Amino acid sequence: MKETLTLLLTVWCLVQLWGQRTITGTITDDGDGLPLIGATVQLKANKAIGTITGIDGAFSLDIPDKAEMLTISFIGYTPKDIPIGNQSVFEVTLGLSATTLDAVVVVGYGTQIRSELTGNISSIDREHIESVPVNSIESVIQGRAAGVFVSAQNGKLGTNLDIRIRGNASINAANEPLFVIDGIVMNSQEQVNYSHPRLNPMADLNFNDVESIEILKDASASAIYGSRASNGVILITTRRGKAGKVKFDLDVSNGWSRPTRKRQWLNAAQYLELWEEAFSNVANPQGLVFGLTGKDWKDRVIPGWNGGHDVDWEDEMYNDDAGIRQVQLNISGGNEKTKFFVSGGWSDQTGIIIMNAFERFSTRLNLDHKASDKFDFGVNLSVARSKNKELTHDGDFANPGQMIALPPVQPLYDPEKPDELFPNTLYFNAKQYEQHTDWETVNFRTLGNAYLNWKPIQKLTFHSDFGLDLFLQDFERWYGSEVAANSGEPNGRKWNGVNLVVNYSTNNYLSLQHQMGSHQFLWTAGMSYQQTNEEGFGVQGRNFPNDDFQNLDSAGEIYWGVGGESDFSILSYFARLNYNYDQKFLLALSSRVDGDSRFGKDQRYGFFPAASAGWVLSREPFLQDSKILSFLKFRASWGQTGNTPLQRFAALGVYEGTRYAGISGIVPTRIANPDLRWEKTTQIDIGLDFGLFNDRISGQLDYYRKNTEDLLLNVNIAATSGFTSQLQNVGELFNEGVEAALSAHLLTGAFKWKTDINFARNVNEVTNLNGQVVEGGATNRAMEGQAAGVFFAPEYAGVDPDNGDALFYRNSVIPGSTSLDRSTTNNINEAERVVIGNPNPDFIYGIQNSFSWKGFELQVFLQGVHGNEIYNAAGIYQMDGFGWFDNQDIRMLERWQSPGDQTDIPQLRFRGTTENSSRFIEDGTYLRLKNLTFSYQLPTHIVRKIGLRQLRFYATGQNLATFTNYRGWDPEVNTDLSNFGNAGVRLGEDFFTLPQARTIVFGFKAGF
């Protein structure tokens, strides 16, 4: 029996061998002839039989004798079908693809081919991600997607960026998009802050692990996520392994950073000259002001002024050794059953501002396994530890940006103790914090999910996943005795705190594909559950033995403590139908029901439907033979999305425990609103996708309108209730705009040139607040008939040439008329407040040019913002004409001095007052050379000699040049004080806000 089985097995093997043969070949670029590494070679009739090319573009594949056709493909190139016949050796060239229509795009709970999309989705691929020297993924998005406005608040490392997709959709609720990473809803709103700027949760994600980013902008694309999708959805897909030989990729870089701009301030001689002039302009005939001479004032307020000092305080706030160092190692590979991607990364960034640094260690494992034709499963897991040497917020004297207010005539170091900082500066000197404080926040973040796909029958798939976003924050604040002037504790103070946020979710859904002739259906239906729990505590101690003892257990008194715990949950049900008739007529219907614990008992569930349709006109007979138009699709969509309160238990009346004189008590802190319901945004979108000259030129055009109603608004109520405001559903606003994106392969031969351009214009208007006005910041407000965040203050009319007075337009309504009184007054209290500017841009744009030739590549990326205004809220101190002793902007040299002078700088007047007005409004338009990267890929035959698969050297620059009329540090600005309330209103304000960095990085990438 054993011999018989052996014989049969031998015969079977021989039959299999006789029925197969081996083919070989190479795949190269038809432009420059370079080998394509990792190109896919498959049988067209059976794609399970395939391989990928090696380092020299070569492949070897065993195929059945009867095989007829090969399919050769490579990302970014046009696929080819090659007849096999009797041929055994193949030399194949692929041409650069001029289309992305066949690219697979990630959508909510699935994927789609781009040409079949009926919604508006912008994609950013790996090519644009890997060349940017940043520590946060949002910076990669900036300027690369039409309708997505990304703005760094300042140059502090690890802090928030503002992201607006198609404008501000809320006033008091969130305006940030929903982030979804590998199917996990990212906890991007829960970073706890106390008296420091809110940290950026996305900084914990290593952008080197990201494969692609999809931005869902219209309601049709995002409504499947229902809750919080009013602000758009950003889907992030991380990198995965591919079948084939195990690959090792190493990326090492080092760079240097400097501020994008320095400002000009008065030097010591100019300061004393102008100060004396300001004093003499108001002194009495005896040369006195409030009974003191000018020397008396200076001796009393700015000691050391006559010591011959000339300190450039702005230079003192910068770090001379600022830069960035990064190391990234990836290992990937697998076979047809199991694929893996493993990475480890280290990033160490020293900020351009003293005391500011950010370091991150991260690791990731993505594992996919196909157990059988019916089952596949996998895990995605990332762990990151980041350490942030923080800076305080813009409004604190310890913010290094406020050092520029110090008089240049005061010394940096104490003349009597040259090793110690001078302790008697006009204001607290932030450099004292550099030597006598220690601020450090350590974040641990674990982000992962496990998934299972089961195909019980053909075309039917059940997907289930469980995701976890675990965030642990540990922060320490030590204030030594030398900073008592700012901390208030002469014997030292220590603050320790811990915050833990656990966000877990599960998604379970069925997908069914069905086809009847030319009719294709894809059904998706399922449920989702998310729960977030947050808890934290903080403790402060004071009266330490000396500054060498900095642990809390050395404190003489533990005098303050706080702790809390809260949670919320969301239960959802969703369904979607995608219909395709003959790849010509497209239809998508979706709905989602969300229940959120933060709403009133009878208002917790919201229903969010969406519908979209597309017509591929280029498949119609009258366009199929066009030699110019290769693709044309018309699409339209309608849908509703929702937004939730930022507060937990928002609909409930809340009580908190308190204490007084050692006795505990209970205090009501929020009035109940059981009728609180969802804020809803209804959006329509009409778009056109096109391709010209075989898609060598392709693009999108879109018009949209978003109407938000039932705004979650803090409404003023009668104080007799015991409260001054209540969260209610009051008000409406809209955003309306157009978007355009164009991609052109201008040259596709040995020398390649590709251009990508995007443009977007958005108009925002608050249409109804029930007459209420929402204030925010120095001059911002939300008011009916205006864009959210407009600047509202007296209108500056220049300087009276006769006496140097500042003038203001009265702007009061003329009795019996609707006209305004445009006469001027030198009394600002007689001038009505009016809209003086708008922080929202008229339009935004981005331009990317990529050039390549024989291994050399140059990428040039420009990003621009046009038509917005910036309010320099610090101007009332920096340009007050020596109302006190602050150093002044260099523009004060142009002040009014004598009758007849024509200038917009009033006469200098010591102890005078300067108030908010349009005098401090400036144009925020800018064009920035955001990124420039030059690289060289060594030829394969050279790198093979040293045992490598590939070797690439590169140099890249970030924020290299900025073209703007703004006179402040940086036109891309919004004070981080906006994080402490009304972030949807406090926009475009500069308050000693620090500039961004200009960074130049050199590095190499090696593949093994």
Secondary structure by P-SEA (a helix, b strand, c coil): caaaaaaaaaaaaaaaaaacccccbbbbcccccccccbbbbbccccccccbbbcccccbbbbbcccccbbbbbcccbbbbbbbbccccccccccccccccccbbbbccccccccccccbbbbbbcccccccccccccccccccccccbbbbcccccccbbbbbbcccccccccccccbbbcccccccccccccccccccccccccccccccbbbbbcccccccccccccccbbbbbbbbbbbcccbbbbbbbbccccccccccccccaaaaaaaaaaaaaaccccccccccccaaaaaaaccccccccccccccccccccccbbbbbbbbbbccccccccccccbbbbbbccccccbbbbbbbbbbbbbbcccccccbbbbbbbbbbbbcccccccccccccccccccccccccccccccccccccccccccccccbbbbbbbbbbbbcccccccccccbbbbbbbbbbbbbbbbbbbbccccccccccccbbbbbbbbbbbbbbcccbbbbbbbcccbbbbbbbbbbbbbbbbbbbbbbbccccccccccccccccccccccccccccccccbbbbbbbccccbbbbbbbbbbbbccccccccbbbbbbbbbbbcccccccccccccccbbbbbcccccccccccccccccbbbbbbccccccccccccccccccccbbbbbbbbbccccccccccccccccbbbbbccccccccccccccccccccccccccccbbbbbbbbccccccbbbbbbbbbbbbbbbbcccccbbbbcccbbbbbccccccccccbbbcccccccbbbbbbcccccccccccccccccccccccccccccccccccbbbbbbbbcccbbbbbbbbbccbbbbbcccccccccccccccccccccccccccccccccccccccccccccccccccccccccccbbbbbbbccaaaaaaaccccccccccccccccccccccccccccccccccccccccccccccbbbbbbbbbbbbbbcc
